[in-house]
Amino acid sequence: MNNLLLVFTGGGLGSILRYSIGEFVKANFKFIFPIATLCSNFISCIILSIFIIIFNEKIISTSNLKVFFLIGFCGGLSTFSTFSFETIELIKAGNFTIAIFNILISLTACLATIYFLTKHL
C-alpha cells in the first residue's frame, strides 16, 4: 500500500507540473507545434536521468524515493498519450511536416537526454 501512495502522490505532483507547463505555454506562446508536451517530456527525461544517476551511485538508495520520483513524478510529468494524440491531430489537420518534426524532435531529444546524462554509468 505504501508504494501505491508514493506513486499516487508523485504522479499527482508531476501531473500538476505538466498542467502548469501547458497553461504557461498557452498563455505566452501561440504555436501549432505542441511545445508544452515536448517541454514536459523533456523535463521529465532530465529529472529521470538525474535520479537514475543518484540512485545508481548510491547517493540516495531509498526505494521509496525511487518509486516516488521514477514511477510517480516522472510518470505524471511525461505524457506519451498526449504526444501521440497531438501528433495525430496535426496529421488530421494536414500539418504533416509539423507532425513529423514533432515525432523526430521529441524522440531524439528525450532519448538523447537520457542517453547522454546517464552515459557515465
Buried (B, 14 or more C-beta within 10 A) or exposed (E): EEBEEBBEBBBEBBBEBBBEBBEEBEEEEEEEBBBBBBBBBBBBBBBBBEBBBBBEEEEEEEEEBBBBBBBBBBBBBBBEEBBEEBBEEBBEEEBEEBBEEBBEEBEEBBEEBBEEBBEEE
